[in-house]
Amino acid sequence: MKRNVVIAAITAAALVGGGTATAIAVSGDDEPASTRQVDTWASDGERDDRRDDGDDDRDDDGDDRDDLDDDARALSADVSAAEAVSAALKHRPGTAVSVEMDDDDDDGEHRGRAAWEVGVLGGGDTRYSVWIDPDSGKVLGSERDDDDDDDAAGVRAALKGTSVTAGEAAKAAAAEGTVTSVDLDDDGPRGEAAWEVETVTAGGDDREWRVAPDNGEVTADGDASDDRDDRDDRDDDGRDDDGDDRDDADDRNDDRDDRDDR
């Protein structure tokens, strides 16, 4: 019995790193100890897959933490997304095309503080970012977005004929929760433009909505619901795969024990 316990313990330890382990079998006080080479067969590919899965999980966790930080800051802000849009347009006249809470200021664009970032389409093909203090409503900074100038014509085309502004879309969706972002979707499911709005409740329930640019009607974003279902399915699949891996490892250990007993 002791022999099997020792072999199983050493084999399980070796499986973590792969390779060959030497197990010492102790059978009794009057019998000599014997050694046995135990081969483990966790391939390099399997170990690489586990490491890759771990890296992906950490990246996803980091993105989730960033979203939670932005949500928490939006919930505690004295200035709403709609009010931030108004403040930005007073500083930089034009058409607001987006607004979102930005809790991360790695580049020092808004003095190292959380801020509402408002995207403004100015004259010609120029686009600007304006940062608004979520507590005071003051402008923390602004700059021209040269990288976004190329798609300015497409944005203008999508906005043509619309009557609902980004600020009004934020106000319309505010009935569903605290607005954390508004963005223009110029290529909707049926080719129509719409405002995409994200909200969060005090309980942490985040949702996505589509606001019609002609009448301000708010509807749940079907794509977002599908994404949540896909994430749930992936989580379930991941748990099932982990369970299958454990079952396979148990089966291999049982097979080795049977060979040792023979």
Backbone hydrogen bonds in HBPLUS format (Angstrom, degrees):
<---DONOR---> <-ACCEPTOR-->    atom                        ^
c    i                          cat <-CA-CA->   ^        H-A-AA   ^      H-
h    n   atom  resd res      DA  || num        DHA   H-A  angle D-A-AA Bond
n    s   type  num  typ     dist DA aas  dist angle  dist       angle   num
A0005-VAL N   A0001-MET O   3.14 MM   4  6.43 156.6  2.20 150.0 156.5     1
A0006-VAL N   A0002-LYS O   2.97 MM   4  6.23 164.4  2.00 158.0 161.1     2
A0007-ILE N   A0003-ARG O   2.99 MM   4  6.20 169.9  2.00 155.7 158.6     3
A0008-ALA N   A0004-ASN O   2.91 MM   4  5.95 165.4  1.94 147.6 152.3     4
A0009-ALA N   A0005-VAL O   2.99 MM   4  6.10 156.8  2.04 145.6 151.9     5
A0010-ILE N   A0006-VAL O   2.97 MM   4  6.19 166.4  1.99 155.4 158.4     6
A0011-THR N   A0007-ILE O   2.85 MM   4  5.92 161.8  1.88 153.0 158.8     7
A0012-ALA N   A0008-ALA O   2.96 MM   4  6.05 157.6  2.01 143.7 149.6     8
A0013-ALA N   A0009-ALA O   3.10 MM   4  6.34 153.0  2.18 142.5 149.7     9
A0014-ALA N   A0010-ILE O   2.94 MM   4  6.16 154.1  2.00 147.4 154.7    10
A0015-LEU N   A0011-THR O   2.94 MM   4  6.14 144.8  2.07 147.6 156.7    11
A0016-VAL N   A0013-ALA O   3.31 MM   3  5.70 143.1  2.46 104.2 112.8    12
A0017-GLY N   A0014-ALA O   3.13 MM   3  5.60 126.2  2.43 108.9 120.1    13
A0018-GLY N   A0014-ALA O   2.70 MM   4  5.60 143.2  1.84 157.8 170.6    14
A0040-THR N   A0019-GLY O   2.95 MM  21  5.48 152.3  2.02 161.7 169.7    15
A0021-ALA N   A0038-VAL O   2.93 MM  17  5.19 169.8  1.94 155.1 154.5    16
A0038-VAL N   A0021-ALA O   2.74 MM  17  5.19 177.7  1.74 170.0 169.3    17
A0023-ALA N   A0036-ARG O   2.91 MM  13  5.34 166.5  1.93 165.2 161.0    18
A0036-ARG N   A0023-ALA O   2.97 MM  13  5.34 147.3  2.08 150.9 159.5    19
A0025-ALA N   A0034-SER O   2.82 MM   9  5.39 161.7  1.85 165.3 169.2    20
A0034-SER N   A0025-ALA O   3.27 MM   9  5.39 162.8  2.31 147.7 151.4    21
A0047-ARG N   A0043-SER O   3.05 MM   4  6.44 161.1  2.09 152.1 157.0    22
A0048-ASP N   A0044-ASP O   2.84 MM   4  6.07 157.3  1.89 151.7 158.3    23
A0049-ASP N   A0045-GLY O   2.87 MM   4  6.10 153.4  1.95 145.8 153.3    24
A0050-ARG N   A0046-GLU O   2.97 MM   4  6.28 154.2  2.04 146.6 153.3    25
A0051-ARG N   A0047-ARG O   2.96 MM   4  6.25 155.8  2.02 146.8 153.5    26
A0052-ASP N   A0048-ASP O   2.81 MM   4  6.07 160.1  1.85 151.9 157.5    27
A0053-ASP N   A0049-ASP O   2.85 MM   4  6.06 159.8  1.89 149.3 154.9    28
A0054-GLY N   A0050-ARG O   2.97 MM   4  6.18 152.0  2.05 142.4 150.1    29
A0055-ASP N   A0051-ARG O   2.93 MM   4  6.27 154.0  2.00 149.7 156.4    30
A0056-ASP N   A0052-ASP O   2.91 MM   4  6.20 163.1  1.94 154.4 158.6    31
A0057-ASP N   A0053-ASP O   2.94 MM   4  6.15 157.5  1.99 147.4 153.6    32
A0058-ARG N   A0054-GLY O   2.97 MM   4  6.23 155.3  2.04 146.4 152.9    33
A0059-ASP N   A0055-ASP O   2.94 MM   4  6.23 157.4  1.99 151.5 157.6    34
A0060-ASP N   A0056-ASP O   2.92 MM   4  6.16 162.6  1.95 151.9 156.5    35
A0061-ASP N   A0057-ASP O   2.87 MM   4  6.08 153.1  1.94 145.6 153.5    36
A0062-GLY N   A0058-ARG O   2.91 MM   4  6.15 151.3  1.99 145.3 153.0    37
A0063-ASP N   A0059-ASP O   2.98 MM   4  6.32 157.5  2.03 151.7 157.0    38
A0064-ASP N   A0060-ASP O   2.92 MM   4  6.15 157.0  1.98 147.4 154.2    39
A0065-ARG N   A0061-ASP O   2.89 MM   4  6.16 153.2  1.96 146.7 153.8    40
A0066-ASP N   A0062-GLY O   3.04 MM   4  6.32 155.8  2.10 147.2 153.3    41
A0067-ASP N   A0063-ASP O   3.01 MM   4  6.30 159.0  2.06 150.0 155.3    42
A0068-LEU N   A0064-ASP O   2.93 MM   4  6.20 153.6  2.00 147.2 154.8    43
A0069-ASP N   A0065-ARG O   2.94 MM   4  6.20 153.1  2.01 148.9 155.8    44
A0070-ASP N   A0066-ASP O   3.04 MM   4  6.32 163.2  2.07 152.5 156.1    45
A0071-ASP N   A0067-ASP O   2.91 MM   4  6.08 159.5  1.95 148.7 154.9    46
A0072-ALA N   A0068-LEU O   2.90 MM   4  6.05 162.8  1.93 148.7 153.3    47
A0073-ARG N   A0069-ASP O   3.01 MM   4  6.21 157.0  2.06 147.8 154.0    48
A0074-ALA N   A0070-ASP O   2.95 MM   4  6.15 156.1  2.01 148.0 154.6    49
A0075-LEU N   A0071-ASP O   2.94 MM   4  6.18 155.3  2.00 150.5 157.2    50
A0076-SER N   A0072-ALA O   3.14 MM   4  6.36 143.4  2.28 140.9 149.8    51
A0077-ALA N   A0074-ALA O   3.31 MM   3  5.13 153.8  2.38  97.0 104.7    52
A0078-ASP N   A0134-PRO O   2.97 MM  56  6.05 127.5  2.26 140.4 155.3    53
A0079-VAL N   A0134-PRO O   2.82 MM  55  4.93 148.3  1.92 153.5 149.2    54
A0084-ALA N   A0080-SER O   2.91 MM   4  6.16 146.8  2.02 145.1 154.8    55
A0085-VAL N   A0081-ALA O   3.05 MM   4  6.36 149.1  2.15 146.9 154.4    56
A0086-SER N   A0082-ALA O   3.21 MM   4  6.55 157.0  2.26 145.1 150.3    57
A0087-ALA N   A0083-GLU O   3.04 MM   4  6.30 159.8  2.08 147.8 152.9    58
A0088-ALA N   A0084-ALA O   2.94 MM   4  6.12 155.4  2.00 147.7 154.4    59
A0089-LEU N   A0085-VAL O   3.03 MM   4  6.24 156.2  2.09 151.5 157.0    60
A0090-LYS N   A0086-SER O   3.18 MM   4  6.42 138.9  2.36 141.6 151.7    61
A0091-HIS N   A0087-ALA O   3.31 MM   4  6.59 145.7  2.44 139.2 147.5    62
A0092-ARG N   A0088-ALA O   2.78 MM   4  5.97 158.8  1.83 152.0 159.0    63
A0095-THR N   A0121-LEU O   2.98 MM  26  5.06 159.6  2.02 135.2 141.5    64
A0121-LEU N   A0095-THR O   2.76 MM  26  5.06 174.0  1.76 146.2 147.5    65
A0097-VAL N   A0119-GLY O   2.80 MM  22  5.49 164.3  1.83 148.1 153.4    66
A0119-GLY N   A0098-SER O   2.88 MM  21  4.87 154.7  1.95 122.7 131.2    67
A0099-VAL N   A0182-VAL O   2.88 MM  83  5.15 150.5  1.96 145.6 146.9    68
A0182-VAL N   A0099-VAL O   2.67 MM  83  5.15 148.7  1.76 154.1 160.6    69
A0100-GLU N   A0117-GLU O   3.01 MM  17  5.40 144.3  2.14 135.7 146.8    70
A0117-GLU N   A0100-GLU O   2.79 MM  17  5.40 172.2  1.80 165.1 164.1    71
A0101-MET N   A0180-THR O   3.11 MM  79  5.83 147.3  2.22 167.4 165.1    72
A0102-ASP N   A0115-ALA O   2.76 MM  13  5.38 167.9  1.78 162.0 166.4    73
A0115-ALA N   A0102-ASP O   3.01 MM  13  5.38 157.0  2.06 136.6 143.7    74
A0108-GLY N   A0105-ASP O   3.27 MM   3  5.34 163.1  2.30 104.8 109.7    75
A0113-ARG N   A0110-HIS O   3.12 MM   3  5.98 163.1  2.15 123.8 128.5    76
A0116-TRP N   A0132-ILE O   2.88 MM  16  4.98 165.3  1.90 151.1 150.8    77
A0132-ILE N   A0116-TRP O   2.82 MM  16  4.98 158.3  1.87 143.7 151.1    78
A0118-VAL N   A0130-VAL O   2.79 MM  12  5.13 172.6  1.80 153.5 156.1    79
A0130-VAL N   A0118-VAL O   2.90 MM  12  5.13 157.2  1.95 143.9 151.6    80
A0120-VAL N   A0128-TYR O   2.83 MM   8  5.09 166.6  1.85 146.8 151.0    81
A0128-TYR N   A0120-VAL O   2.79 MM   8  5.09 157.1  1.84 149.8 157.3    82
A0122-GLY N   A0126-THR O   2.84 MM   4  5.30 147.7  1.94 141.7 150.7    83
A0126-THR N   A0123-GLY O   3.34 MM   3  6.06 163.7  2.37 133.8 138.6    84
A0145-ASP N   A0127-ARG O   2.74 MM  18  5.40 168.2  1.76 138.8 143.0    85
A0129-SER N   A0143-GLU O   2.88 MM  14  5.53 160.0  1.92 161.8 168.6    86
A0143-GLU N   A0129-SER O   3.00 MM  14  5.53 147.1  2.11 147.2 157.3    87
A0131-TRP N   A0141-GLY O   2.86 MM  10  5.41 174.7  1.86 161.1 161.9    88
A0140-LEU N   A0131-TRP O   2.75 MM   9  5.37 166.7  1.77 148.9 153.2    89
A0133-ASP N   A0138-LYS O   2.81 MM   5  5.33 171.3  1.81 162.1 164.1    90
A0137-GLY N   A0133-ASP O   2.86 MM   4  4.94 146.4  1.98 133.2 142.4    91
A0148-ASP N   A0145-ASP O   3.14 MM   3  5.53 143.2  2.28 106.9 116.5    92
A0149-ASP N   A0146-ASP O   3.24 MM   3  5.31 161.0  2.27 104.0 109.8    93
A0152-ALA N   A0149-ASP O   3.18 MM   3  5.26 165.7  2.21 109.9 112.8    94
A0155-VAL N   A0151-ASP O   3.10 MM   4  6.41 152.6  2.18 149.5 157.1    95
A0156-ARG N   A0152-ALA O   2.94 MM   4  6.21 161.0  1.97 152.5 157.5    96
A0157-ALA N   A0153-ALA O   3.00 MM   4  6.23 154.8  2.06 145.4 152.3    97
A0158-ALA N   A0154-GLY O   3.01 MM   4  6.25 150.5  2.10 141.8 149.6    98
A0159-LEU N   A0155-VAL O   2.97 MM   4  6.22 144.8  2.10 147.8 157.4    99
A0160-LYS N   A0156-ARG O   3.08 MM   4  6.20 123.9  2.40 140.2 153.7   100
A0160-LYS N   A0157-ALA O   3.33 MM   3  5.22 143.6  2.47  93.5 103.5   101
A0162-THR N   A0159-LEU O   2.99 MM   3  5.46 165.2  2.02 135.8 136.0   102
A0163-SER N   A0213-PRO O   2.89 MM  50  6.05 152.8  1.96 153.7 161.1   103
A0164-VAL N   A0213-PRO O   2.88 MM  49  4.80 145.9  2.00 145.5 142.8   104
A0169-ALA N   A0165-THR O   2.89 MM   4  6.15 148.8  1.98 146.6 155.8   105
A0170-ALA N   A0166-ALA O   2.99 MM   4  6.24 151.1  2.08 144.9 152.2   106
A0171-LYS N   A0167-GLY O   3.05 MM   4  6.36 153.6  2.12 143.4 150.4   107
A0172-ALA N   A0168-GLU O   2.95 MM   4  6.15 155.9  2.00 145.7 152.1   108
A0173-ALA N   A0169-ALA O   3.04 MM   4  6.25 157.7  2.09 148.1 153.1   109
A0174-ALA N   A0170-ALA O   3.05 MM   4  6.05 123.8  2.38 137.7 151.5   110
A0174-ALA N   A0171-LYS O   3.28 MM   3  5.11 140.7  2.45  92.8 103.8   111
A0176-GLU N   A0173-ALA O   2.89 MM   3  5.59 163.4  1.92 121.7 127.2   112
A0177-GLY N   A0174-ALA O   3.25 MM   3  5.20 154.6  2.32  99.6 107.0   113
A0178-THR N   A0200-VAL O   2.89 MM  22  5.27 148.6  1.99 154.3 148.4   114
A0200-VAL N   A0178-THR O   2.89 MM  22  5.27 142.6  2.03 134.8 146.1   115
A0180-THR N   A0198-GLU O   2.83 MM  18  5.58 168.5  1.84 145.3 149.2   116
A0198-GLU N   A0181-SER O   2.99 MM  17  5.27 160.7  2.03 141.1 146.3   117
A0183-ASP N   A0196-GLU O   2.86 MM  13  5.19 149.8  1.95 146.6 156.2   118
A0196-GLU N   A0183-ASP O   2.72 MM  13  5.19 170.4  1.72 171.4 169.1   119
A0185-ASP N   A0194-ALA O   2.80 MM   9  5.32 169.4  1.81 176.7 178.3   120
A0194-ALA N   A0185-ASP O   2.95 MM   9  5.32 145.6  2.07 141.2 152.0   121
A0188-GLY N   A0192-GLU O   2.99 MM   4  5.07 140.1  2.15 128.9 140.6   122
A0191-GLY N   A0188-GLY O   2.94 MM   3  4.80 164.0  1.97 110.8 111.9   123
A0195-TRP N   A0211-VAL O   3.03 MM  16  4.96 174.4  2.04 150.0 148.1   124
A0211-VAL N   A0195-TRP O   2.76 MM  16  4.96 162.0  1.79 147.2 153.6   125
A0197-VAL N   A0209-TRP O   2.87 MM  12  5.06 166.1  1.89 141.4 146.0   126
A0209-TRP N   A0197-VAL O   2.70 MM  12  5.06 155.0  1.76 152.9 161.1   127
A0199-THR N   A0207-ARG O   2.89 MM   8  5.36 162.3  1.93 149.7 154.9   128
A0207-ARG N   A0199-THR O   2.91 MM   8  5.36 153.7  1.98 140.0 148.1   129
A0201-THR N   A0205-ASP O   3.10 MM   4  5.27 139.2  2.28 121.4 133.2   130
A0204-GLY N   A0201-THR O   2.87 MM   3  5.25 164.1  1.90 115.5 119.8   131
A0221-ASP N   A0208-GLU O   3.06 MM  13  5.53 166.6  2.07 135.1 130.8   132
A0210-ARG N   A0219-THR O   2.79 MM   9  5.36 164.1  1.82 161.5 166.8   133
A0219-THR N   A0210-ARG O   2.96 MM   9  5.36 160.3  2.00 149.7 156.2   134
A0212-ALA N   A0217-GLU O   2.94 MM   5  5.21 160.5  1.98 144.7 148.7   135
A0216-GLY N   A0212-ALA O   2.91 MM   4  4.84 142.6  2.05 132.7 139.1   136
A0225-SER N   A0221-ASP O   3.20 MM   4  6.59 153.2  2.28 147.6 154.8   137
A0226-ASP N   A0222-GLY O   2.97 MM   4  6.26 155.5  2.03 148.3 155.2   138
A0227-ASP N   A0223-ASP O   2.88 MM   4  6.16 149.8  1.97 145.5 154.1   139
A0228-ARG N   A0224-ALA O   2.96 MM   4  6.29 153.8  2.03 148.0 154.3   140
A0229-ASP N   A0225-SER O   2.97 MM   4  6.28 157.6  2.02 147.7 153.9   141
A0230-ASP N   A0226-ASP O   2.85 MM   4  6.12 153.8  1.92 147.1 154.8   142
A0231-ARG N   A0227-ASP O   2.87 MM   4  6.16 155.3  1.94 148.5 155.0   143
A0232-ASP N   A0228-ARG O   2.94 MM   4  6.21 157.2  1.99 148.5 154.6   144
A0233-ASP N   A0229-ASP O   2.88 MM   4  6.15 156.1  1.94 147.9 154.8   145
A0234-ARG N   A0230-ASP O   2.85 MM   4  6.13 157.6  1.90 150.0 156.1   146
A0235-ASP N   A0231-ARG O   2.91 MM   4  6.15 157.0  1.96 148.3 154.6   147
A0236-ASP N   A0232-ASP O   2.92 MM   4  6.21 159.5  1.96 149.3 154.7   148
A0237-ASP N   A0233-ASP O   2.82 MM   4  6.07 161.1  1.85 152.0 157.6   149
A0238-GLY N   A0234-ARG O   2.80 MM   4  5.99 154.3  1.87 147.3 154.7   150
A0239-ARG N   A0235-ASP O   2.98 MM   4  6.27 156.0  2.04 148.3 154.1   151
A0240-ASP N   A0236-ASP O   2.90 MM   4  6.17 156.8  1.96 149.5 156.4   152
A0241-ASP N   A0237-ASP O   2.83 MM   4  6.06 159.1  1.88 150.3 155.8   153
A0242-ASP N   A0238-GLY O   2.97 MM   4  6.19 157.0  2.02 145.7 151.8   154
A0243-GLY N   A0239-ARG O   2.99 MM   4  6.23 155.8  2.05 145.2 151.6   155
A0244-ASP N   A0240-ASP O   2.88 MM   4  6.19 154.7  1.95 150.0 157.2   156
A0245-ASP N   A0241-ASP O   2.89 MM   4  6.15 157.0  1.94 150.8 156.8   157
A0246-ARG N   A0242-ASP O   3.03 MM   4  6.31 156.0  2.09 147.1 153.2   158
A0247-ASP N   A0243-GLY O   2.96 MM   4  6.22 157.1  2.02 147.2 153.8   159
A0248-ASP N   A0244-ASP O   2.88 MM   4  6.14 157.7  1.93 151.1 157.0   160
A0249-ALA N   A0245-ASP O   2.98 MM   4  6.21 157.5  2.03 147.3 153.2   161
A0250-ASP N   A0246-ARG O   2.92 MM   4  6.18 157.1  1.97 148.9 155.3   162
A0251-ASP N   A0247-ASP O   2.93 MM   4  6.20 156.2  1.99 148.9 155.3   163
A0252-ARG N   A0248-ASP O   2.98 MM   4  6.27 156.5  2.04 149.1 154.9   164
A0253-ASN N   A0249-ALA O   2.98 MM   4  6.25 156.9  2.04 148.8 155.0   165
A0254-ASP N   A0250-ASP O   2.90 MM   4  6.18 156.2  1.95 149.7 156.5   166
A0255-ASP N   A0251-ASP O   2.95 MM   4  6.22 156.4  2.01 149.2 155.3   167
A0256-ARG N   A0252-ARG O   3.04 MM   4  6.32 156.1  2.10 146.8 152.7   168
A0257-ASP N   A0253-ASN O   2.94 MM   4  6.20 157.0  1.99 149.6 156.2   169
A0258-ASP N   A0254-ASP O   2.92 MM   4  6.20 156.0  1.98 149.4 155.8   170
A0259-ARG N   A0255-ASP O   3.05 MM   4  6.37 156.1  2.11 146.3 152.2   171
A0260-ASP N   A0256-ARG O   2.90 MM   4  6.17 153.6  1.97 148.4 156.1   172
A0261-ASP N   A0257-ASP O   2.90 MM   4  6.15 155.9  1.96 151.2 157.3   173
A0262-ARG N   A0258-ASP O   3.08 MM   4  6.37 151.2  2.17 144.5 151.9   174
